[in-house]
């Protein structure tokens, strides 16, 4: 019997979060897939890594999201779990720009399905700065979108997170600056203190929906996705293969069926500037 995206309709999913991500994930999954989402009480995800580096992530971003989802299934006895994991750093194509990659993972233990939605954006306030005065701190805070976006103050071995009031920020900074402690300010990247990041988690959730709706043409299993890419788009002058994308290969994790999609970028030829012969 074939599958389809209705596999998830009217089912209960546990969301592995302690940072209020249900605010954006819950309504999207309910409206688009008919999934009821609940958050397990007192669910701790900090053991799988913190942005303030007290705990390092145990594996890759995807592996960590999977561990969160598996933990939620174990704790609750449910068969459907959702987890999200974010990372921040230089953009892969423009290293001088900061970027945020969000992943939202759906794990269905009943049907052995794992589907991951992703969203990469340069819309992030991710930043850090050494601070020597209150004036510097307030300039940094203003640029970071404070107080709507939370801040973290580091000084010696102490770290104060989730600062969202000017008075609190100035009090913490004055205490440290007066003691001549080296102070560093950082943006708080936890979702509940970062509306910009929360918006990108919503985008990753929409990408997850699109992947759930992409079903295998052979067996109907949701999550029919790009598994490999092939370069070689021909030069429009001499037809020499270039390094640009020619083919996306979609694959099904269930039955192994694969299907090629040529010219996924919508272009059948590459500009001569990309050609190793015409522009050596």
LINKALIN-V583090 format. One line per field, one symbol per residue. ss: DSSP state (H for helix, E for strand, C for the rest). psi: psi as a letter, one per 20 degrees, with the letter a starting at -180 (. if undefined). burial: I if it has 9 or more other C-alpha atoms within 8 Angstrom, else O. Layout:
# LINKALIN-V583090
ss = ???
psi = ???
burial = ???
This chain:
# LINKALIN-V583090
ss = CCCCHHHHCCCEEEEECCCCCHHHHHHHHHHHHCCEEECCCCCCCHHHCCCCCCCCCCCCHHHHHHHHHHHHHHHHCCCEEEEEEEEEEECCCCCCCEEEEEEEEEEECCCCEEEEEEEEECCCCCCEEEECCHHHHHHHHHHCCCCCCCEEEEECCEEEEEECCHHHHHHHHHHHHHCCCCEEEEECCCHHHCHHHHHHHHHHHHHHHHHHHCECCCCCCECCEEEEEEECCEECCCCCECCCEEEEEEECCCCCCEEEEECCCCCCCECHHHCCCCCC
psi = prraiihipjrppponqjkkihhhgghghgghikpppqppqkppihijqqhjjhpqpibrgghgggggghghgghijripqpqqpqqqaqphhniipqqpoppoppoohhjlppppqqppqjnqjoqqpppirhggghgggghikqihprrpppociqporkpjpgggghgggggghhjkqppppqpojqhijnhghhhhhgghhhhgghhhinqphgijpqkorphqqprkpqpigijppajqpgppoqqphgijpqpqoqlhiipiqqqhhipighm.
burial = OOIIIOOIIOIIIIIIIIOOIIOIIIIIIIOOIIIIIIIIOOIOIOOIIIOOOOIOIOOOIIOIIIOIIIIIIOOOOIIIIIIIIIOIOIIOOOOOOIIIIIIIIIIIOOOOIIIIIIIIIIOIOIOOOOIIOIOIIOOIIOOIIIIIIIIIIIIOOOOOIIIIOOOIIIOIIIOIIOOOIIIIIIIIIOIIIIIIIIIIIIIIIIIIIOIIIIIIOOIIIIIIIIOOIIIIIIIIOOOIIIOIIIIIIIIIOOOOOOOOIOIIOOOOIIOIOIIOOIOO
